[in-house]
Amino acid sequence: MTNRQPARPGRRVLRNAGALTGSNLWRIGVSFGLQLLVARWLGTVALGQYTVALAWLNVAQVVSELGLQSLLVRDLAQTPHLRQGYFRLALTVQLGAAVLICLCLLGLGWLLPISSTLRLSLGLAGLTLPAYAITSVCQTFFQAGERMELVMVIEVIINTLIVGLSVLAIGLGGAVPALMGVMVITQIVSALLCLFWLQRSELLAAPQAAPAQKEPTPAPTIVWRQVAPFYGQTLADVLLQRVDILLLSMMGNPTITGIYSAAYSVVRVLWKVIQSYWRAFYPTLSRLALTQNARFRQLCRNGLHYGLVLVLLGVAVSLLLADWLLPLILGAEGAASVPAFGALIWSSPFFFIEMYAVIVLMVDHQPRLSLLLTTVHLAAVIVLLPLLAAHFGALGAAWAATAASLLGALVSVGLVWRRNLPVLR
């Protein structure tokens, strides 16, 4: 199998977008199904413990990645001859961070006033991190090589395995720690599969700039300076998708939180599709920006125009089906969340424009502007949501989130226009 750059960027982007969207939707579906399974067979207390353990695990995974993925996907799409050196560096750094975060989770379990079951679950969650570091590094190189179908294959296999082993564990009388043990096993399998496919794909065997010479390994201090804004962007993005729920939970009104959460759980699926869409463009745009600027600009415009049409179509269909679909998915709480959903769904086209700006600014070697954009959106949510939710309940919270997304889109257009990058007409 040869490691050639794709001849047709548009076709490759479509394949990558389909692969990332498929893997994300499968992961979301598996997660939702497992939560229903835990709630039905183990009870709501166990569901709470399982959700808390997964939340800590997700945060720990993002922290342990150190923002390297976004930086390396951009740079290695442009310089494939440096992949071997960067692979060794990324693997060393992320494994070290994973071990450190694992120890922190173990210590946190003993410091927090939590049950012994949750303490054990957090410890097992920490044990998944070293294997996750290997998976994360390998998937970074799959994305840099524009081979997102490999990410999808591994995600589908692993998440299917998680479902099967979780059902078996519960059937044998296991509780939440047993489910976290399943995560340890499947993460090890994921790491092994990633290493196997990475070698088979020959992504690390790209032609070297000087065949008689080994590729240079970048100095860690240089990488740390480069990675800082990407790390900040990753953490800000995680906060952006969690801060609204956290703010509502601190307001002490479980009814408002429940109604808004029900609406957000459906809108979040569309947000994940949007993120997958632009992540699929990221390596291709990075490569074309360096070598074929005209094709880069045309691909940006096409991605914006056609993608925005699809998002608006999704919004229209969602609004038409909301009265029927939400109660079907979420039960009685779903019916109460229809007005909030009708307001919150309009954040999607604005988020689509914002995600375009985040990606294209990183391609343009302006990750600090991407971080500024996400920070502005995050600050708007923090200011507007408590204010409107206090006066108008869940509907006010939804309109606050949408208004913050609108602000993010307006700032996005301004930043992209100032950098003379393709912008929506």
C-alpha positions as CSV (number, residue, x, y, z in Angstrom):
1,M,0.0,0.0,0.0
2,T,1.5,3.3,-1.0
3,N,1.3,6.6,0.9
4,R,0.3,9.0,-1.8
5,Q,-1.5,12.3,-1.3
6,P,-5.0,12.1,-2.5
7,A,-5.5,13.4,-6.1
8,R,-9.0,14.7,-5.6
9,P,-9.4,16.8,-2.4
10,G,-13.1,17.1,-2.7
11,R,-13.7,13.3,-2.8
12,R,-11.2,12.7,0.0
13,V,-12.9,15.3,2.2
14,L,-16.3,13.7,1.6
15,R,-15.0,10.3,2.6
16,N,-13.3,11.7,5.7
17,A,-16.4,13.6,6.7
18,G,-18.5,10.5,6.3
19,A,-16.0,8.4,8.3
20,L,-15.7,10.8,11.2
21,T,-19.5,11.5,11.3
22,G,-20.2,7.8,11.3
23,S,-17.8,7.0,14.1
24,N,-19.1,9.9,16.2
25,L,-22.7,8.9,15.7
26,W,-21.9,5.3,16.5
27,R,-20.1,6.4,19.7
28,I,-23.0,8.7,20.8
29,G,-25.5,5.9,20.1
30,V,-23.5,3.4,22.1
31,S,-23.0,5.8,25.0
32,F,-26.8,6.5,25.1
33,G,-27.7,2.9,24.9
34,L,-25.3,2.0,27.7
35,Q,-26.7,4.7,30.0
36,L,-30.2,3.3,29.4
37,L,-28.9,-0.2,30.1
38,V,-27.2,0.9,33.4
39,A,-30.3,2.8,34.5
40,R,-32.7,-0.1,33.8
41,W,-30.5,-3.0,35.2
42,L,-28.4,-1.3,37.9
43,G,-30.6,1.7,39.0
44,T,-30.3,5.4,39.0
45,V,-27.6,5.5,41.7
46,A,-25.4,3.3,39.6
47,L,-26.1,5.5,36.6
48,G,-25.0,8.6,38.5
49,Q,-21.8,6.9,39.5
50,Y,-21.2,5.7,35.9
51,T,-21.8,9.1,34.4
52,V,-19.5,10.8,36.9
53,A,-16.7,8.3,36.3
54,L,-17.1,8.8,32.5
55,A,-17.1,12.6,32.9
56,W,-13.8,12.5,34.8
57,L,-12.4,10.1,32.3
58,N,-13.3,12.4,29.3
59,V,-11.7,15.4,31.0
60,A,-8.6,13.4,31.8
61,Q,-8.3,12.2,28.2
62,V,-8.5,15.8,26.9
63,V,-6.0,17.0,29.4
64,S,-3.5,14.1,28.7
65,E,-3.6,14.9,24.9
66,L,-2.0,18.3,25.6
67,G,-3.4,19.8,22.5
68,L,-0.9,17.9,20.3
69,Q,-3.5,16.4,18.0
70,S,-4.5,19.7,16.4
71,L,-1.0,20.9,16.0
72,L,0.4,17.7,14.5
73,V,-2.5,17.1,12.1
74,R,-1.9,20.5,10.6
75,D,1.9,20.3,10.4
76,L,2.3,16.7,9.3
77,A,-0.3,17.1,6.5
78,Q,2.2,19.6,5.1
79,T,5.5,17.7,6.0
80,P,4.9,13.9,5.8
81,H,8.6,13.3,5.8
82,L,8.7,14.3,9.5
83,R,6.1,11.8,10.7
84,Q,8.5,9.3,12.2
85,G,10.3,11.8,14.4
86,Y,7.1,13.4,15.5
87,F,5.5,10.0,16.2
88,R,8.3,9.1,18.7
89,L,8.1,12.5,20.4
90,A,4.3,12.6,20.6
91,L,4.1,9.0,21.9
92,T,6.7,9.8,24.6
93,V,5.1,13.0,25.7
94,Q,1.5,11.7,25.8
95,L,2.5,8.5,27.6
96,G,4.2,10.6,30.2
97,A,1.2,12.9,30.6
98,A,-1.1,9.8,30.7
99,V,0.8,8.3,33.6
100,L,0.8,11.6,35.5
101,I,-2.9,12.2,35.0
102,C,-3.6,8.5,36.0
103,L,-1.8,9.2,39.3
104,C,-3.8,12.4,39.8
105,L,-7.1,10.5,39.3
106,L,-6.0,7.9,41.9
107,G,-5.2,10.7,44.3
108,L,-8.4,12.5,43.5
109,G,-10.4,9.4,44.3
110,W,-9.0,9.4,47.8
111,L,-9.3,13.1,48.4
112,L,-12.9,13.5,47.3
113,P,-15.7,12.6,49.7
114,I,-17.1,9.9,47.4
115,S,-18.2,6.3,47.8
116,S,-15.8,3.4,47.7
117,T,-17.5,2.2,44.5
118,L,-16.9,5.6,42.7
119,R,-13.4,5.7,44.1
120,L,-12.6,2.3,42.6
121,S,-14.2,3.4,39.3
122,L,-12.0,6.5,39.1
123,G,-8.9,4.4,39.7
124,L,-9.9,2.0,36.8
125,A,-10.7,5.0,34.6
126,G,-7.1,6.3,35.2
127,L,-5.7,2.9,34.2
128,T,-7.2,3.4,30.7
129,L,-5.1,6.5,30.0
130,P,-1.7,5.0,28.9
131,A,-3.4,2.8,26.3
132,Y,-5.6,5.8,25.3
133,A,-2.4,7.8,24.7
134,I,-1.3,5.2,22.1
135,T,-4.7,5.3,20.5
136,S,-4.7,9.1,20.4
137,V,-1.3,9.4,18.9
138,C,-2.1,6.8,16.2
139,Q,-5.4,8.5,15.3
140,T,-3.5,11.8,15.0
141,F,-1.4,10.3,12.2
142,F,-4.5,8.7,10.6
143,Q,-6.0,12.2,10.4
144,A,-2.7,13.8,9.2
145,G,-2.6,11.2,6.4
146,E,-6.2,11.9,5.5
147,R,-7.2,8.3,6.4
148,M,-10.2,8.9,8.6
149,E,-11.7,5.6,7.5
150,L,-9.2,3.9,9.8
151,V,-10.5,6.0,12.7
152,M,-14.0,4.9,11.9
153,V,-13.2,1.2,11.6
154,I,-11.4,1.1,15.0
155,E,-14.1,3.2,16.7
156,V,-16.9,0.9,15.5
157,I,-15.0,-2.2,16.5
158,I,-14.1,-0.9,20.0
159,N,-17.5,0.6,20.8
160,T,-19.2,-2.6,19.7
161,L,-16.9,-4.5,21.9
162,I,-17.7,-2.2,24.8
163,V,-21.4,-2.9,24.4
164,G,-20.9,-6.7,24.3
165,L,-18.5,-6.9,27.3
166,S,-20.7,-4.4,29.3
167,V,-23.8,-6.6,28.8
168,L,-21.8,-9.6,29.8
169,A,-20.4,-7.9,32.9
170,I,-23.9,-6.8,34.1
171,G,-25.3,-10.2,33.3
172,L,-22.7,-11.8,35.5
173,G,-23.6,-9.5,38.4
174,G,-21.0,-6.8,37.9
175,A,-21.6,-3.2,39.0
176,V,-20.0,0.2,37.9
177,P,-16.4,-0.9,38.6
178,A,-16.9,-3.9,36.3
179,L,-18.0,-1.5,33.6
180,M,-14.9,0.6,34.0
181,G,-12.8,-2.6,33.9
182,V,-14.4,-3.2,30.5
183,M,-13.1,0.3,29.5
184,V,-9.6,-0.8,30.5
185,I,-9.7,-4.0,28.4
186,T,-11.2,-2.3,25.3
187,Q,-8.7,0.6,25.5
188,I,-5.8,-1.9,25.4
189,V,-7.4,-3.6,22.4
190,S,-7.9,-0.2,20.7
191,A,-4.2,0.6,21.2
192,L,-3.1,-2.7,19.7
193,L,-5.5,-2.3,16.7
194,C,-4.2,1.3,16.1
195,L,-0.6,0.2,16.1
196,F,-1.4,-2.6,13.7
197,W,-3.2,-0.4,11.2
198,L,-0.6,2.4,11.5
199,Q,2.1,0.0,10.4
200,R,-0.1,-1.6,7.7
201,S,-1.1,1.8,6.3
202,E,2.6,2.8,5.9
203,L,1.8,6.3,7.1
204,L,5.1,6.4,8.8
205,A,7.0,5.3,5.7
206,A,6.5,8.6,3.8
207,P,9.4,9.6,1.5
208,Q,12.1,11.4,3.4
209,A,13.4,14.9,2.5
210,A,16.9,13.4,2.4
211,P,16.8,9.6,1.9
212,A,20.3,9.1,3.4
213,Q,19.4,11.1,6.5
214,K,17.0,10.4,9.3
215,E,14.2,12.8,9.8
216,P,15.0,15.4,12.5
217,T,13.3,15.1,15.8
218,P,12.0,18.5,16.9
219,A,13.1,19.8,20.3
220,P,10.5,19.4,23.1
221,T,10.8,23.1,24.1
222,I,9.9,24.2,20.5
223,V,6.9,21.8,20.5
224,W,5.7,23.1,23.9
225,R,5.7,26.7,22.6
226,Q,3.8,25.7,19.5
227,V,1.3,23.5,21.3
228,A,0.2,25.9,24.0
229,P,-2.6,27.7,22.0
230,F,-3.8,24.4,20.6
231,Y,-4.0,23.0,24.2
232,G,-5.9,26.1,25.3
233,Q,-8.3,25.7,22.3
234,T,-9.0,22.1,23.2
235,L,-9.7,22.9,26.8
236,A,-11.9,25.9,25.8
237,D,-13.9,23.7,23.4
238,V,-14.5,21.1,26.2
239,L,-15.7,23.9,28.5
240,L,-17.9,25.3,25.8
241,Q,-19.8,22.1,25.5
242,R,-20.2,21.7,29.3
243,V,-20.4,25.1,30.8
244,D,-24.1,25.6,30.1
245,I,-25.1,22.5,32.0
246,L,-22.7,23.3,34.8
247,L,-24.1,26.8,35.2
248,L,-27.7,25.6,35.3
249,S,-26.8,22.9,37.8
250,M,-25.3,25.6,40.1
251,M,-28.5,27.6,39.9
252,G,-30.2,24.9,41.9
253,N,-33.3,24.4,39.7
254,P,-33.4,20.8,38.6
255,T,-36.5,21.3,36.5
256,I,-34.8,24.0,34.3
257,T,-31.7,21.9,34.1
258,G,-33.6,18.8,33.1
259,I,-35.6,20.5,30.4
260,Y,-32.6,22.3,28.9
261,S,-30.4,19.1,29.1
262,A,-33.1,17.1,27.2
263,A,-33.1,19.7,24.4
264,Y,-29.3,20.0,24.4
265,S,-28.8,16.2,24.2
266,V,-30.4,16.2,20.8
267,V,-28.8,19.4,19.5
268,R,-25.4,18.1,20.6
269,V,-25.7,15.4,18.0
270,L,-25.8,18.0,15.2
271,W,-22.9,19.9,16.8
272,K,-20.9,16.7,16.8
273,V,-21.7,16.2,13.1
274,I,-20.6,19.8,12.4
275,Q,-17.3,19.2,14.2
276,S,-16.7,16.0,12.3
277,Y,-17.4,17.8,9.0
278,W,-14.7,20.5,9.6
279,R,-12.2,18.1,11.2
280,A,-12.4,16.1,7.9
281,F,-11.4,19.3,6.0
282,Y,-8.6,20.1,8.4
283,P,-5.7,18.0,7.0
284,T,-6.6,18.6,3.4
285,L,-6.9,22.3,3.9
286,S,-3.5,22.3,5.7
287,R,-1.9,20.6,2.8
288,L,-3.5,22.7,0.1
289,A,-2.8,26.0,1.9
290,L,0.9,25.4,1.6
291,T,1.1,24.0,-2.0
292,Q,-2.1,25.0,-3.9
293,N,-3.6,28.2,-2.6
294,A,-6.3,28.5,-5.3
295,R,-7.6,25.0,-4.6
296,F,-7.5,25.8,-0.9
297,R,-9.7,28.8,-1.3
298,Q,-12.1,27.0,-3.6
299,L,-12.4,24.1,-1.1
300,C,-13.1,26.6,1.7
301,R,-15.9,28.3,-0.2
302,N,-17.5,25.0,-1.3
303,G,-17.3,23.6,2.2
304,L,-19.0,26.7,3.6
305,H,-21.7,27.0,1.0
306,Y,-22.8,23.4,0.7
307,G,-22.3,22.6,4.4
308,L,-24.4,25.6,5.5
309,V,-27.2,24.5,3.2
310,L,-27.2,21.0,4.8
311,V,-27.1,22.5,8.3
312,L,-30.1,24.8,7.6
313,L,-31.9,21.8,6.0
314,G,-31.2,19.9,9.2
315,V,-32.6,22.7,11.3
316,A,-35.8,22.9,9.2
317,V,-36.4,19.2,9.5
318,S,-35.7,19.2,13.2
319,L,-38.2,22.0,13.8
320,L,-40.9,20.2,11.8
321,L,-40.4,16.9,13.7
322,A,-39.6,18.2,17.1
323,D,-43.2,17.9,18.5
324,W,-43.2,14.2,17.6
325,L,-39.5,13.2,17.8
326,L,-38.5,14.6,21.2
327,P,-41.3,12.9,23.2
328,L,-40.5,9.7,21.3
329,I,-36.8,9.8,22.3
330,L,-37.0,11.4,25.7
331,G,-40.4,10.6,27.0
332,A,-42.5,13.2,29.0
333,E,-39.5,15.4,29.6
334,G,-39.0,15.5,25.9
335,A,-42.4,17.1,25.3
336,A,-41.6,19.9,27.9
337,S,-38.3,20.6,26.2
338,V,-39.7,21.3,22.7
339,P,-39.8,25.2,23.1
340,A,-36.2,25.2,24.4
341,F,-35.2,22.9,21.5
342,G,-36.8,25.2,19.0
343,A,-34.6,28.1,20.2
344,L,-31.4,26.1,20.8
345,I,-31.4,24.4,17.4
346,W,-30.8,27.8,15.8
347,S,-27.3,27.8,17.4
348,S,-26.2,25.2,14.9
349,P,-25.7,27.3,11.7
350,F,-23.8,29.9,13.8
351,F,-21.7,27.1,15.4
352,F,-21.0,25.8,11.8
353,I,-19.5,29.2,10.8
354,E,-17.6,29.4,14.1
355,M,-16.1,25.9,13.6
356,Y,-15.0,26.9,10.0
357,A,-13.2,29.9,11.4
358,V,-11.5,27.9,14.2
359,I,-10.2,25.4,11.6
360,V,-9.2,27.8,8.9
361,L,-7.4,30.1,11.4
362,M,-5.4,27.1,12.7
363,V,-4.5,26.2,9.1
364,D,-3.4,29.8,8.7
365,H,-1.0,29.4,11.7
366,Q,-3.2,31.6,13.9
367,P,-4.3,29.2,16.7
368,R,-4.3,32.1,19.2
369,L,-7.1,33.7,17.2
370,S,-9.0,30.4,17.2
371,L,-8.6,30.4,21.0
372,L,-9.7,34.0,21.2
373,L,-12.8,33.2,19.2
374,T,-13.8,30.2,21.4
375,T,-13.1,32.2,24.5
376,V,-15.4,35.0,23.4
377,H,-18.2,32.5,22.8
378,L,-17.5,30.9,26.2
379,A,-17.6,34.2,28.0
380,A,-20.9,35.1,26.3
381,V,-22.5,31.9,27.6
382,I,-21.2,32.5,31.1
383,V,-22.6,36.1,31.1
384,L,-25.9,35.6,29.3
385,L,-27.1,32.1,30.4
386,P,-27.6,32.7,34.2
387,L,-29.2,36.1,33.5
388,L,-31.8,34.9,30.9
389,A,-32.4,31.5,32.7
390,A,-33.2,33.3,35.9
391,H,-36.0,35.3,34.2
392,F,-37.3,32.9,31.5
393,G,-36.3,29.4,32.6
394,A,-35.1,26.8,30.2
395,L,-36.3,28.8,27.1
396,G,-34.2,31.7,28.3
397,A,-31.2,29.5,28.7
398,A,-31.6,28.2,25.2
399,W,-31.9,31.7,23.7
400,A,-28.8,32.7,25.7
401,A,-26.8,29.8,24.2
402,T,-28.0,30.7,20.7
403,A,-27.2,34.4,21.2
404,A,-23.7,33.4,22.3
405,S,-23.3,31.3,19.2
406,L,-24.4,34.2,17.0
407,L,-21.8,36.4,18.7
408,G,-19.2,33.7,18.0
409,A,-20.3,33.6,14.3
410,L,-20.0,37.4,13.9
411,V,-16.5,37.4,15.5
412,S,-15.6,34.5,13.3
413,V,-16.5,36.4,10.1
414,G,-14.5,39.4,11.3
415,L,-11.4,37.5,12.1
416,V,-11.5,35.5,8.9
417,W,-12.1,38.6,6.8
418,R,-9.2,40.4,8.5
419,R,-6.8,37.5,7.6
420,N,-8.0,37.7,4.0
421,L,-9.3,34.1,4.2
422,P,-12.3,32.8,2.3
423,V,-15.5,34.0,4.0
424,L,-19.2,33.5,3.4
425,R,-20.6,36.1,0.9
